[in-house]
Amino acid sequence: MGLQTVIDLIGSTVIFGWLFLITITANGANKEDFQTNQGELLCQQNLVELTKLLEYDFRKIGFCKEPNRLPNPTLAILLADSTRIKFLTDLDLDGSGPDGFPDSLYYYLGPPGVAGAGNNPRVCILYRVVNDQPAAGSNLGVTNFKLTYYDRFNNVIPVPVSQANLQSIFSIQISMSVENTIASALAETSPQNTQYQSAFWQQRRLSSRNYQNR
């Protein structure tokens, strides 16, 4: 085997190794981009599902199919704090529509560090309690849930809202953040750069038409 042949083999090996390294790097980048995009999509989907439910429930504060059973909508809010609220409304409990009897609905944010929530320590459960049923909540990656209350003059009402001031609530601002429960692929090679895709939503001055019917 001549010297030139050996040089050609070495050159070919180097070029092949270089191309192989580029291919591996490109595949890793594509995998990370795919996981990042999937994570962002999941966050958006979870946020949409939560916001649809919240807006539907909150807009029905003080609603009752039989108004004489809830004659004073200003008494519909029973508890109001920065991360929890309890109010009266007429829910569709069996799929046949509201039955004309007031139900209590209680939302509250649980503590962070949910068991089985992946490796994101900030994730909490947003619980929804109907009447005296057990608290129900699913792990959709909620990391922040904040309620701000305003009177009819757009003044912020301090929380927790006292019983004397519950009737002063005219509108509610809802702020919520959702993150992935599992870190992005970047954390596999750089744990110090652990990232969670996130999404934020805020509903300003949400009011219930029934509650404002004073």
N, C-alpha and C positions, 0 to 999 in steps of 0.2 A: 504494500500500500504506500503510495507516494505521499510526500509532504503536502502537496496541494490537496490530495483527497482528504487527509486528516484535517486540514484547515477548513475545507468545505463542510465536513461533518460537524466540526465544532461550531461553525457559523450557523448551520442549519439547526443545531440543538439550541443555540442561544435564541435564534429567531422564534423557534417553536415555543420555548419557555416563555418568551416575552408575550407572544400571542395568547398563550394559555392563561397567563396572569391577567391580561386585559379582559379576557372572556370571563374569568372568575370574578373580577372586580365589577364588571358590567352586570353580571347576574345578581351579585349581592346588592348593587344599587337599585336594580329593578325590583328585587324582592322587598327592599326597604320602602321604596316608593309605593309599591302595591299595598303593603301593610299600612302605611301612613294614610293612603287614600281610603282604604277600607275602614280604618279607625275613624277618620273624619266623617265618613258617610254614616257609620253607626251612631256617632255622637249626634249628628243632625237628625237622624231618624228617632232616636230616643227623646230628644228635645221636642220634636214636633208632637209625638204622642203625649208627652206630659203637658205641653202647653194647650193642646186641644182639650184635654180633660179639665185642666185648671180653669180655662176661660169659660167652658160650659158650666162648670159648677159655680164659679164665682158670679157669673151673670144671673144666676138663679137665686141669689141670696134674697130671702124674704118672699119667694114665690110659693104660692099654694093654689092648687086647682080649685079648691073651695076657699075663697078669700075670707069667709066668716070664721074659719078655723085658724087663721093667722091675720087677725084684723089690723094689727099694728106692725107694719114691716120694720119700723125703726127699732123694734125689740128683737129682730132676727139674729143679730150678732151677739153671741153669748160670751165669747172670749177673743181677745185680739192681742197678739204679741209679735215680736219681730220674726219668729220662725214657726208660729202656730196660730191657728184661727179655728174657731168653732161657730157654726151658724145654723140657722133653721132654713130648710127648703123642702120642696116636695119632690122626692126622687122617684125614678122609675125603677122599682126594686125587682119586678118580675118580668119586665119586657113588654108589659101591656100598657105602659104609660103611668103618669102620676096618679096616685089613688085618692088625692084630696086630703091627706093627713100629713102634717108637718113631720119631717125627719130631721135629725141632727147630723151634721157632717163636720168632722174634725180632721184637719190637716196639721201634721207636725213633722218636724225634721228630726230624725234620730241622730245619734252620735256618729262620728267618723270611725273608720276602721271596721267595716262590715265583714263578718266571717264569710268566706267564700267569694269575696268581691275582687278576686285577682290580687294584684300586688300594689294597687293604688290606695295608700293609707288615708286619702282625703274623702273617699266615697262614703256617702250616707244613704240611708233609706228615707224617702219621703212617704210617710204613712198617711193613709186615708181610712178613717173610721166612720162607719155608718151606724147610727144609733148605738146600741150596746153590743154590736158585733165585734169580733176580734179585729185588731188592727191589721190592715192589709197594705202591703207595699212590695214593690219589686225592685231589684237592683238594676237601675237604669243609669247609674253613674252620677247621681246628683252630688255635687260638692258644695253648692251654695243655694240657699232658699231664703230670701229676705222679703218681708212684707213691710210696707210703709203706708201709713194711714193719713188721710187728709180730711179736713172739714170742708164745708161748702164754700169757704173763702180761700181754699187751697193752702191753708196753714197745716203744717205737719203736727199730728197729734202724738205726744210722747208715748213710748211703749215701756212696759206693758200698759195698755189702755185701761184705765180704771173703769169700774162698773158705771160710774156717773158719766163718763165720757163716751161710752160705747154708742150711744144714740147720736153722737156728734159726727161719727164716721160717715163721710159722703162718697169717698172714692178710695181705691186701694191701688198701690203700685206693687207689682210683683217682679222681683229680680231672681233669676235662676241661672246657675251654671251647671253644665254636665261635662264630665270627662270620661275617657276610656278607663275601664277597670284594669286593663293590662297595658304595660308600657310599650312604646314603639320598638321596632327592631334595633334602633340605635343603641338601646340599653344593653343589647347582647355583647357588644364590643366595647362600649363605653358606659359602664354603670353610673358614672358621675353625671352623665348627660341624659339620664332617664327622662323621657318625655311622654306626656299623655295628651292625646288630641282632645281639644275642648271646644265647647260651643256655649254661647251666652244668649240669653233672651230677657227682655224687659218689657212688661206691659204697664204703661203709664196711665194713671187715672182711670183704672177699670171701675166701672159702676154698674150696679144692678138696677135695671129699670124698675123692678118691683120694689127694691129697697128705697129708691128715690121717690116713690109714689106716696107722698106725705100730705 
